[in-house]
Amino acid sequence: MNAQPKYLKAAVHLFRIQSVWTVYFLKIVLLVSIIRIIFRMISESIRGVEFDGYFNIVFVAGNIYMFIIGIIAITFLPYLVENGVTRKDYFIGTTLSALALSVFIPFVAVVVSLIEKGIVKLFGVSYIVTKTDEFDVEYDGNIIGDIIQSMIISPHVSLDTNWLLACFVLFLNLFIIYLLGWLIGASFYRFGSAIGLFVIAVAIFLKLLKDTLMKIPLGQTIHYWFTPLETLPPAATALGILGIICTIIVLIRMMTKRVAIKI
């Protein structure tokens, strides 16, 4: 009987740990969602009350969460290498774990949103979820403000408009922001602060470019830096997004391929 590949062991190990974190994160988001719904029902008319909805809260908070655990992902490298996992297996395993988490979170968000909707309707409340279109970033020329907004708020599709597309867009957002966090963490781990700060700037640019390429076919407002790209056809934007993902993955592989392990 063949032994389980080490990259698969690394993926299972990472997913087991990070999924525990993720469950706690999703529970906290659920608690926040419940509290917000109760307060909205108490403070406003019970008919036609608009809620942010669980999916919408995950859509915003998920970006921050995945970015943070992406940064932390590099800290697993020393432990795994000490336990016989190669740097290549660590790299493949972490990528697979990131993919799994990026699928798991939208799945849970959709299921909980459907349950939330059913429970609220039991109380005779008209369940009107705030459309994610209202989260669209408004670029006003303030570079720092625009960048902060763009890092937090990603392209979106309302769950009520097209639940399958909404899940796919959320999956892409989560996976790519995890990779960007991992890229930053790996750069600081290998090269230190100077290069790490430069990589942060690169990551911001890649995030803005990725958002632009996703927003173009969705008909959403794009950053003014990329207005020449707004006429690109959907096929070109899809290839561009794939190219960004491949670029980030290649950079991470280069940084972790022969990196010295810090005990």
N, C-alpha and C positions, 0 to 999 in steps of 0.2 A: 504493500500500500504506500503510495507516494505521500511524502510529508507536505503539509500545507506550505505554499510559497511564503517566504519571509515578508514580501511586500503586502501580502494579504493579512498576515499576522499583524503587521504594523497598522494597516488600515482598520482592522477590527479593534485593536488596542486603542487607537486614537478616537475612533467613532464611539467606542464604549464610554470613554472619559468625556468627550465633548458632547455626546448626546445627553449625559447626565446634567451637564451645565445647561444644555439647551432646554431640557424639560423644566428646570428651575426658572429659566428665562421666560418660557412660554406660560408657566404658572403665574409669574409676576405680571406679565402682560394681561393675562386673564383677570387677575385681581383688579388691575387698573381699569380694565374694560368694564367690569361689573360695577365698580365704584362710580365710574363716569356715567353709566347708564342710570343708576339709582339717583344720582344727583340731578341728572337732566330730567328724569321723570318727576322728581319732587319740585324742582324749581320752575319747570315750564308746563305748558298745557299738555295733558296726557295724549292728546290727539296730534298726530303728525310730528312727534318729536324726532329730531334727527340725532343719530348716534354716529360716533366715529367708527364703531364696529370693530370687532376683534381683528379681522383681516387687515383693515386699514392701519391699526396700531402696530401690528406685526410688520407691515410694509415699511413704516418709518423706523421703528425701534430695531428691526431685524438688521438693517444696514449697519447701525452702530455696533450691535452685538457681534455680527460676523466679522466686522473689521477688527474688533478687539481680539477675538479668539484666533483670527488669522495672524495677527502680530505674535500672539503667544505660541503659535504652532512651532516656531523655531526652537522653543525651549524643550521640546520632546526629542530633539536630535541627539543630544549627549546620552540620554537614558537609553534610547533605542540602539545606538551604536555600541554602548557598553554591554548590551545584551545580545550582541551578535547580528544586529540588523545593519546592512550596508547603507551608505548614504543614498544610493540609488533606490533601495527598497523603502527607505524613509520617505523619499521624494514621491514615489509612486503611491505609497500608502497614504500619505497626507493628502494627495490630490484626490484619491478615491474617497477618503473620509469627508473631504470638503464637498464633493459631489453628493454624497449620501445625505449630509446635513442640509444641503441646499434643496434636496427633494423632500426631506422629512418635514422641514418647517412649513413650506406652503401646504403640504398635505394636512398637517395638524391645523393650520390656520383656516383652511376651508371647512374641515369637519366641525371645528369649534364654532365657526361663524354660522353654519347651518343650524347647529343646536341652539346657539344664542338667539337666532332669529325665531326659532320655534317657541322657545321659552318666553321671549318677550311678547309674542303674539298671544300666548295663553292669558296674559294679563290685560288683553284687549287694547294693547298699544299699537298704533300704526307704526310699523317698523320701517323707517326711512333712513338708510345708511348714507352718511355724508359721502358724496362721490369723490373718488380720489383725484378727479380732475381739479378739484379745489386745492390740491397740494402742489399744483404746477408752480415751478420756480419763476419768480418775477425778477428778471435781471435789470438792475438800475444803474449799472456802471461802476458800482462800488466793488472793486475787485475782491477784497477780503470777504465782504458780505456775500457776494455771488458764489465764491468758492466754498464757503461754509455751508450755504444752502444746498449747493450742488452735491457736496459730500454726504449730507444727511438725506436729502430727498432725491430719489432716483426716478427714472421713467416708470409709469404706472398704467394700469388698466383696471377699471372698476370691476369688482367681482360680479356685480349684477349685470354688467354689459356683456362680458364674455369670460366665464369663470376659468375656462381652459387656458385662454390667452393670458389672463391675469396671473394664473399659477406659473406659467412659463416665464413671463416677464419677471415675476418675483424670484423665481429660481435663478435666472440669469443675473439679476441684481445681487443676490446673496452670494452666488458662486464667485463672481468677479470681484466683489468687495473683499471677500475672504482672501482671494489670491493677492490682491493689492496689499492687504495687511500683512500677509505672509512675506511678500516681497520686501516690504519695509523692515520687518523683523529680521529677515535674513541679511539684509544689507547692513544693519546696525551690528548684528552678530559677527559678521565677517570683517567688515571694513571700519567700523566705528562711527563716530558722530558726523564727521565731515561728509563722507560719502552717503551716510544714512540720510542726512538732511537733503542732499541732492536727490536721492531716490524718492523722498517724500514729494518733492516738486514734480518728478516724473510721474509718480502715482496719481497726483492730482490731475495732471494733464491727461493721462490715460483714462481716468474716471470721467472727466468732462467730455472727452472724445467718444467714449463708450456711450455715455448718456445721449450725446448728440445723434449718434448712429441709430440708437434705439428709438429716439423721439421722432425722427424724420418720418418713418412709415406710420407712426402712431398719430401724427399730426399735432404734436405738442411743441411748445416754445423751446427753441434751442439757444445755446449760448452764443452771444454776438461774435465771439472769436471764430465760430465755425459756420457763419452764414453762407460762405461760398459752397458748402456741402449740402445745402437744403434741397437741391434739385436731384440728389442721387436717387437712383431707383432702389427698391427694396432689396434686390439681389446684391447690389453693391454694398448696402449697409450691413447686410447679413455677413458678407465676406469680410467686411471691415471689423465687425465684432469678433468673428472667429480669429482674425489676424491679431487682434488685441489680446485675446485669451492665450493664443500660442506664444505671443511675444512675452507676456508675463511669465508663463510657465517655463519658457526657455531661459529667461533671466534668473528665475529662482533655481533652476537646475544648475546653471553656471555658478551661482553663488554658493550652493550647497555641495557641489560635486567633490571638491577637495578641501573643504573648509576644515581648519583645525578645531578639534573638539575641546571646548573649555570646560574643565572639571570644576 
